[in-house]
Amino acid sequence: MFQDAIAFGLTCFAGYFAIANPLANTPVFIALTAGDRRDVRLKIARNSVLIALGVVILFSVAGKLIFEMFG
């Protein structure tokens, strides 16, 4: 049972990693924040990660209900 949970978690992480594609988005982030100080870039990155985490959690918990609302 524990091995199944680990396998499921790794599968979910791999799928999310493929969708988020951080390797391709890094140059875009650097270009958009080129004129900002390092502390500002870190704050923007942290906020972006927290917002993305919130969206993932929201859809994990209420995704089916949200999709049913839109048909």
C-alpha positions as CSV (number, residue, x, y, z in Angstrom):
1,M,0.0,0.0,0.0
2,F,2.8,2.4,0.9
3,Q,4.6,1.6,-2.3
4,D,1.4,2.3,-4.3
5,A,1.1,5.7,-2.6
6,I,4.8,6.5,-3.4
7,A,4.3,5.5,-7.1
8,F,1.1,7.5,-7.3
9,G,2.8,10.6,-5.8
10,L,5.8,10.3,-8.2
11,T,3.5,9.9,-11.2
12,C,1.5,13.0,-10.1
13,F,4.8,15.0,-9.6
14,A,6.1,13.9,-13.0
15,G,2.9,15.0,-14.7
16,Y,2.8,18.3,-13.0
17,F,6.5,18.9,-13.7
18,A,5.9,18.2,-17.4
19,I,3.0,20.6,-17.5
20,A,4.7,23.4,-15.6
21,N,7.9,22.9,-17.6
22,P,10.2,25.0,-15.4
23,L,13.2,24.5,-17.7
24,A,11.4,26.3,-20.6
25,N,9.9,29.0,-18.3
26,T,13.1,30.0,-16.6
27,P,14.4,32.2,-19.4
28,V,11.0,33.9,-19.6
29,F,11.1,34.7,-15.9
30,I,14.7,36.0,-16.1
31,A,13.8,38.2,-19.1
32,L,10.7,39.6,-17.4
33,T,12.6,40.4,-14.1
34,A,15.9,41.5,-15.6
35,G,15.7,45.0,-14.2
36,D,14.7,43.9,-10.7
37,R,16.8,43.4,-7.7
38,R,17.5,39.9,-6.4
39,D,15.2,40.2,-3.4
40,V,12.4,41.3,-5.7
41,R,12.9,38.4,-8.0
42,L,12.9,36.0,-5.1
43,K,9.6,37.5,-3.8
44,I,8.0,37.2,-7.3
45,A,9.2,33.6,-7.6
46,R,7.9,32.7,-4.2
47,N,4.5,34.3,-4.8
48,S,4.3,32.6,-8.2
49,V,5.0,29.2,-6.6
50,L,2.4,29.8,-3.8
51,I,-0.3,30.8,-6.3
52,A,0.4,27.8,-8.5
53,L,0.3,25.5,-5.4
54,G,-3.1,27.1,-4.4
55,V,-4.5,26.5,-7.9
56,V,-3.3,22.8,-7.8
57,I,-4.8,22.3,-4.4
58,L,-8.1,23.9,-5.4
59,F,-8.4,21.7,-8.4
60,S,-7.3,18.6,-6.5
61,V,-10.0,19.2,-3.9
62,A,-12.9,20.7,-6.0
63,G,-11.9,20.0,-9.6
64,K,-14.7,17.6,-10.5
65,L,-17.3,20.0,-9.0
66,I,-15.8,23.0,-10.9
67,F,-15.9,21.1,-14.2
68,E,-19.5,20.0,-13.6
69,M,-20.5,23.6,-13.0
70,F,-19.2,24.5,-16.5
71,G,-20.7,21.4,-18.1
